[in-house]
């Protein structure tokens, strides 16, 4: 079971408020969560609009959690250094896999 960082909807009718939470991928949108990582208020302005605990987000990304698209955009806005390391790790992983494929092709051609 994988963990996801996604938004949990709260608030009242026509005034949504979202929490950035860590949940198992099978959990409902507003179901129980493992840890709260921040919040997002689309109606507020300035510093009251978005808060992300960058250290905890980085911790969970290093432990294999995945982010939804909206969560990626919000984390990139609030903590760009977290997204920079996240994308660097993803690129490094792709390069490593590509190198392994090239080695397998060389061995197959040589044999």
Steps between C-alpha positions, in 0.01 A plus 500: 500500500655830391468834671387814321526866581171658397237755594222434750196723456356680800305819561142582426287528188654736243796571736735203464816466705751225433754315711810349343508151651680168471257213441507140378404497131176309561360757746200714403555869425391613847590179686747445781856615443843403633644850540401858423771675295344844452194685376371703205231769508408607144306806623774654714782723378864534591650285776159374610445317169740207524714326764712190435726320746790454257708279732222245542412503130866434414512221760198321353617546141832340595305211652311435176183706524349631177332835438188585305523768231335773707718416800810528278400848387431617854824358639692655211347837586563478875826301510684504165812340648301185580376473142851565366645205692194288412547558126877449524446163667245401235741595218784309665279193529404519131865538397598199710227287340604615152861403572387155610301458177802600292718247681245223441483586129880490471513159668221370276679622185832353613347159574 
